[in-house]
Amino acid sequence: MLSQIHEQTLPNNLRIITVPMDAPSVTALVLVGAGSRYESKKEAGLSHFLEHMMFKGTKNRPTTLDIVQEVDGLGGEYNAYTSKDHTGYYIKAAVKHLPKLVEILADMTLNSLLKQEEIDREKGVIIQEMMMYEDTPIRRVEEVYEHLLYGDSPLGREIIGSQKTVSSFQHSDFVSYMNRLYRPSNVVVIIAGGVKSIDETVDLVQKRFGSWKDEKTPFYEPSKRAQDKPAVTIIKKKTEQTHVCIGTYGYSRTDPKRYAASLLTAVLGGGMSSRLFHQVRERRGLAYYVKMWANRYQDSGNVVVQAGVDVNKLEEVIRVIVSEFQSISKKGYRVPDEELSRAKEYIKGHLILSMEDSMSVAQFMGNAALLDSKIRTLQQTLESIDKVTKDDIAAVSEELLISNKLNLAVIGPVKEGLEYRLQKMLKL
């Protein structure tokens, strides 16, 4: 179990989190509070594009090859990712290489060249990435679902942007965006793994990031909720399987009800013993996969069931899912003790297992520091899960699973005229 978590803020307001672990490797992760929800409409996709550009050369490593050859020479794993509210850059390698990992990440963060010729070349790469996602409905349907909830707002737009916006980006757009959001007070550096000395680790980070000048960064546009009837979006596509997301608004990252909502999703669709897996797949053979989870942002959230179903069984699957929603949200109903206990152990067990990996630890601690402004230890999180009662789950079920808030996104070879019937089926 993680026994020690050290937090320190440098004079320039950069936060450092050090998490010693009994491991031969270490993960260095730079998290920035910059994602697609911080973009204007014409900037859609810029956060993700910038993530790509960080690997395209720095003052000290002028080309992509210079960067990747050096990391490969350390035997390291490296990558980056962009979400709606943050961006992460990481390298994982043997502990002895930690000074070099920190130096490389600092070089990428502070000294990227952002050459126009590289920007123009990468436009084609990202447009091909878009096409890949279009051909991957199991992933695409999640984006369609969130657009249905949040509309044409920063939180509802796709992280990758559009061909129009991506094709328009110039060097000045990236510089302006970085000057706006890539500032020390909007960044957390996390070092998790087999570090020997916290003081030495902090010194490493301070040496590379300490001279970075801070400025105030903007806040995101708050999400808006306005729904008085069920909503359906259908994208007709010739596929062998119809992909479905059905759900409703949920809770933010810091809402006390989030733990009860997590247990609700675990009971309904958290594993192979969950109600939906049993009813949809095992009893009826309607889908290969069906799962439920919660998405959480700083000011909003949602819960969602996703399934890949037989193209001719879409309506039956929706009926089964809605029926399970009705059963668990029925006034006066309480989840049985054994089922609640199993759901708690399912969530806690998966969380504990994830803590064996330094990258997962770095993300867990870093996300809390960056997005919640407060780290909750693993033990505190486990205790919060244990405290959830049957009454708590009943309360969130009755609050969330109501007729006028259900949303359904579908990608597949859907027949004409089905949208109205599906909307009527969302009544609870």
Order of alpha helices (4+ residues) and beta strands (2+ residues): beta-beta-beta-alpha-alpha-beta-beta-alpha-alpha-alpha-alpha-alpha-beta-alpha-beta-beta-alpha-beta-beta-alpha-alpha-alpha-alpha-alpha-beta-alpha
